[in-house]
């Protein structure tokens, strides 16, 4: 979650509320300077390179990076006949992106004449994330979407007693779980493998990807599908939960200090697809690179 995604304050179902005497508009847009160098790669070439990128936050969407047209390589953007209308920002012109012998239609867009209150987006263009080969901050690939500065993860050690049951079977019993707090989400509890009866876990095919934690693998527990998951090689930023197991409270019985846990309202996670040309092996390699100390 971030500023406008999932249960963020500008999202469609915020977990909190603004303490104002008058209700806010149903849709609030927020733009801010990224203050990081961002580059875009397509067709094996660098097509955009800028230190003047702005992020646009819209309800229900990941943040989108907008580059000055002057920081895009000449000839990359080919205007299309397609024009759409944005509810707040007006006429939207679309472009085919072409470079390195490749081209993709509807891969970039620009607000032709944004209103005065949105003039920071004038003369800027956004690239469809999955249509591009890759996005980078400096020399490091950024996966999933532009980094949301309002997304935060904190991990804390605790001695609270966590027990997971599938009927009469004890699947996990631990007094040393980690609790992961993620912006806008209810706490998630991660249990060391040594405190889990792994005979109760049946690995299943398929993985999901979190831009902030990495690749997650899933397990069935008895008749409960996808009732547990693990980030076997989590991003270094959340490396403390690598290999640990978390359990879905609406699939199996999860007790914390004797109190039955339940899935918090609105906490259904929307899986994020993997970027174009990015396979699980490359994600793991990316994680290894990020954990390697610099020169």
Secondary structure, DSSP 8 states (H G I E B T S, - for coil): --SSSTTSTTSTT-SS----SS---S---EEEE--S-EEEEETTEEEEEES--EEEE-TTS--EEEEEGGGB-TTSEEEEEEEEEETTTEEEEEEEEEETTEEEEEEEEEETT--GGGGGGTTEEEE-GGGSSEEEETTEEE-SSS--TT--EEEEE----EEEEETTEEEEEES--EEEEETTS--EEEE-GGGB-GGG-EEEEEEEEETTTEEEEEEEETTEEEEEEE-TT--GGGGGGTT-EEE-TTTSEEEETTEE----TT-----B---TT--HHHHHHHHHHHHS---
